[in-house]
């Protein structure tokens, strides 16, 4: 978890250039009839620029849905993890229902959400919430019950109340686990929003997000534009992940071993 | 049985966990204020359990135990525990770590800061308030742990092999510091250790324990006068006592 070195940045950039070169080579090795299967990076970039207004609006909508869903997951996930951590009975009783939420395929739930809250942003946010919720709850709850037994005993020794034990000990000790869950949720949030858009996006009002835009391009066989949507979705994932990494560093770097300086 | 001068009173105490075999059996012991009592014995003799009983972290199975005239649970505020590991909260700076017991008790901030400074001065760590535990050496972490225990000015200090993980040099220095602090504060100490030399250097009384079940097998009084210093370790009396306790300990081990 240490800061990336100049060398590692250069290696990453070199890998990127090689990847683009390979991609271009594959395009030119295809026969004329099949070149449409893999447009060149340049064609994708052109598609991105030509459709900038539509893509920007779609990206904005997806970010909105992803952020809203992610925030809801944060609130509900944190709260649920606290409840789960209170007792083994609570965990045993509630875990099957959490599993059920996670095991139900989104495309099955999406029409229900549309029915309940209407298509567009609200449905997209709900689906994102569902996608982000599970990793957050599982990780945070695990963190809340994994507190060093010796520290718990110390608090017992000083006759700490249940609330003192939770707020002063269990919650801070669970932060590294919480951020591990948050990183996964941050990667999943844009994906969740795009998937949500597929099944419950709407051209009405907000004009839909990246998922909806992908559906349009796909039906019109505009493959360079479709690739541009893929790029933008991946970029969003990086962005969300990056913000969480920065927050994690701010919260943990001064004390947690995952940020300890190493030699060499 | 009444012992007006007793601070801790074990009366035929036994302890077992669940349906397991007895961990402690027929323990009777009267500790007076100001004593420094050590428990030494083979692994599994229940010496740590003795401390946990006094601390009220676990209850007796038979007999009775009174601490400061009441139950161990009632005596909570009179007790401080120094564990085998420093048990510091890694996300708190030294100052906040030392203040944890007082925060849990709701002591006002000004008073907290005053006791914290005094305790850190006692262990020689003034000026390290802003450090995080991982920036400190093992010996320094243990000093913070000691300072934390002293902030509540306990009547009874329970120490469970606090220096076991430290190197010999640091260990001896901390033993001397502990006695120097004790000269300024009036706590009664219960100390668990594997080291005969450590027990003799620190204690006014030593109990040698045997295992399965844990019993008090021998009691050795240590008449060496306080203050004890590095020179004490060189004295003939000290060395004779080390030999005596070692023999008692060997007798217990071969009998088992």
Contacts between the chains, C-beta under 8 A, distances in Angstrom:
chain1	res1	chain2	res2	distance
A	148	B	87	7.7
A	150	B	83	6.1
A	150	B	85	6.1
A	150	B	87	4.9
A	151	B	87	5.8
A	151	B	89	6.7
A	153	B	57	6.5
A	153	B	83	7.5
A	153	B	87	7.9
A	154	B	81	7.4
A	154	B	83	7.0
A	154	B	87	5.1
A	154	B	100	7.9
A	155	B	104	7.1
A	156	B	57	6.2
A	157	B	55	5.9
A	157	B	57	6.5
A	157	B	79	7.4
A	157	B	80	7.9
A	157	B	81	4.8
A	158	B	76	7.8
A	158	B	100	7.4
A	158	B	101	4.7
A	158	B	104	4.7
A	158	B	105	7.2
A	159	B	76	4.7
A	159	B	77	7.7
A	159	B	104	7.3
A	160	B	104	4.7
A	164	B	104	5.6
A	168	B	100	7.5
A	168	B	103	7.3
A	168	B	104	7.5
A	169	B	89	7.3
A	172	B	89	7.3
A	172	B	91	5.0
A	173	B	89	7.9
A	173	B	91	7.7
A	175	B	91	7.5
A	254	B	132	6.0
A	255	B	90	4.8
A	255	B	91	4.5
A	255	B	92	8.0
A	255	B	132	5.2
A	255	B	133	7.6
A	255	B	134	6.6
A	256	B	90	7.1
A	256	B	91	7.7
A	257	B	134	7.4
A	260	B	134	7.1
